Amino acid sequence: MKILHIEDCPQISAIFSDVLKMSDHEFESTVDGKNGLELVLKNNYDIVLLDLGLPYYSGFEFLADLKINRPSEIRKVLIVTSLDLEEFQIQFLKNQGVYSIHKKPISVQYIISKMLPQNLLSNIIHK
């Protein structure tokens, strides 16, 4: 699978990169949400791993702009965040159509299990 990771912590991206590349996934990452949006708009990713707590341009802003520019891609977004989300925020994200929500810390292996094609058919929310 072709995966984009939008994460402001390079160390976390490095861990994801190592594990996902060993599993024969094509992996790109960016620390900037606006750059991540540009990448999603010009490339075809199978999965977009998104941190919500990005500086300067949050994951929420990314989703809002993605919904305007390419709404079909929102279903490919797996949120991986350390933010403590309120119920209304979780409901908002579900209504936007994100694939799933996961709380950091989380294992890369668990994320891989959620990315398998048979799991992409359901919309499961994990806290």
QUIDAZI-V933967 format. One record per residue. N is the residue number from 1. RES is the residue in one small letter. BURIAL is b if it has 16 or more other ideal C-beta (glycine too) atoms within 10 Angstrom, else e. D_CENTER is the distance of its C-alpha to the mean C-alpha in whole Angstrom. Layout:
# QUIDAZI-V933967
n = <N,N>
res = <RES,RES>
burial = <BURIAL,BURIAL>
d_center = <D_CENTER,D_CENTER>
This chain:
# QUIDAZI-V933967
n = <1,2,3,4,5,6,7,8,9,10,11,12,13,14,15,16,17,18,19,20,21,22,23,24,25,26,27,28,29,30,31,32,33,34,35,36,37,38,39,40,41,42,43,44,45,46,47,48,49,50,51,52,53,54,55,56,57,58,59,60,61,62,63,64,65,66,67,68,69,70,71,72,73,74,75,76,77,78,79,80,81,82,83,84,85,86,87,88,89,90,91,92,93,94,95,96,97,98,99,100,101,102,103,104,105,106,107,108,109,110,111,112,113,114,115,116,117,118,119,120,121,122,123,124,125,126,127>
res = <m,k,i,l,h,i,e,d,c,p,q,i,s,a,i,f,s,d,v,l,k,m,s,d,h,e,f,e,s,t,v,d,g,k,n,g,l,e,l,v,l,k,n,n,y,d,i,v,l,l,d,l,g,l,p,y,y,s,g,f,e,f,l,a,d,l,k,i,n,r,p,s,e,i,r,k,v,l,i,v,t,s,l,d,l,e,e,f,q,i,q,f,l,k,n,q,g,v,y,s,i,h,k,k,p,i,s,v,q,y,i,i,s,k,m,l,p,q,n,l,l,s,n,i,i,h,k>
burial = <b,e,b,b,b,b,b,b,e,e,e,b,b,e,e,b,b,e,b,b,e,e,e,e,b,e,b,e,b,b,b,e,b,e,e,b,b,e,b,b,e,e,e,e,b,e,b,b,b,b,b,b,e,b,e,e,b,b,b,b,e,b,b,e,b,b,e,e,e,e,e,e,b,b,e,b,b,b,b,b,b,e,b,e,b,e,e,e,e,e,e,e,b,e,e,b,b,b,b,b,b,b,e,e,e,e,e,b,e,e,b,b,e,b,b,e,e,e,e,b,e,e,e,e,e,e,e>
d_center = <14,12,9,8,6,7,9,12,14,15,16,13,12,15,15,12,14,17,16,14,17,19,18,19,15,15,12,12,11,12,12,13,11,14,14,10,11,14,13,11,14,17,15,14,11,11,7,4,2,3,6,9,12,12,16,17,15,12,9,11,13,10,10,14,14,12,14,17,17,15,15,14,11,9,10,8,4,4,4,6,9,13,14,16,15,19,19,19,16,14,17,16,12,13,16,13,12,9,9,9,9,9,12,12,14,13,14,13,15,14,10,12,14,12,11,14,16,18,15,13,16,16,14,14,13,13,15>
